[in-house]
Amino acid sequence: MSTWSWSSVGSLSGRVALVTGANTGLGYETALLLAEKGCEVILACRNVAKAEAAAARIRAAAPGAGVSVEALDLGDLDSVAALADRLIAGRARLDLLINNAGVMVPPLGRTAQGFELQFGTNHLGHFALTARLMPLLLGTAGARVVVVASIAQRLGRIAFDDLGWQRRRYNAWAAYGQSKLANMMFALELSRRLGAAGAGLTVTAAHPGWTNTELQRNDTFSRFFGPYLAMSPREGAMPTLRAALDPEATGGAYYGPAGFAELRGAPVRVAVPAGGRDEAAAARLFDESERLTGQRFSFTAASPEAA
């Protein structure tokens, strides 16, 4: 694969991207950089006031950029459905869906539908959003879905007998690892199913290595050392942007930093960790996620059917 750099990316005028969690950190930098290239960006965020402030900063940095804000709480499947319905009713195209938002190692919490907070937000919320936006994505030539995973997926195990941490003593890091492994499995399994259906939609994945963002506010080590050792949010956004825009990217491609342990460095294609390559587990997780969310994927231009 040839060398890729942000400076080599041409105009994105006419394209539309939705970035979840775009009011801060990686999501904000991703949206800002896309806007600077002329892409219309939709900031889909739980905190609308913070998203509006972020949108104003993007407009100031990229005069003339098309920037809008949509309310999205990934921890509430009703909010996910409402956003998707608004977009399908009001938009003719969606070139990029960047599933970026997430929560990291909070105390035990539950989503509106009762799922463990990290699994419900990081995985199930994005799973349902992607399913519901399939008509727009499949109707846009060259569209791409990017799932932002994490090197923490190496800590993960998909506990099919207790996905929601109802029986076990809660471990925030193990729960985070499970949610990010689920992100990886989702990206690869969705890519496989799209390929089998002959659908013209590319799904890729990325991870930001160690990047200093607000996501790590619940981790004492990262809060202390991150400002000195981790990459900046702009640097950390580059694997996501390569996954979104590299013309040589194929379905299932995974990007991360090139440096030691993939913690920092230029964005390159990296190997999927062993857990993410378990196709049987990924297929089972996909089917279970459809059941849990009540949202079944359809790979035609028709509206997704109810599970």
Buried (B, 14 or more C-beta within 10 A) or exposed (E): EEEBEBEEBEEBEEBBBBBBBBBBBBBBBBBBBBBBBBBBBBBBBBBBEBBBBBBEBBBEEBEEBBBBBBBBBBBBBEBBBBBBEEBBEEBEBBBBBBBBBBBBBBEEBEBEBEBBBBBBBBBBBBBBBBBBBBBBBBBBEEBBBBBBBBBBBBBBEBBEEEBBBEEEEEBBBBBBBBBBBBBBBBBBBBBBBBBEBEBEBBBBBBBBBBBBBBBBBBBEEBEEBBEEEBBEBBBBBBBBBBBBBBEEBEBBBBBBBBBEEBBBBBBBBBEBBEBBEBEEBBBBBBEBBBEBBEBEBBBEEEEBEEB
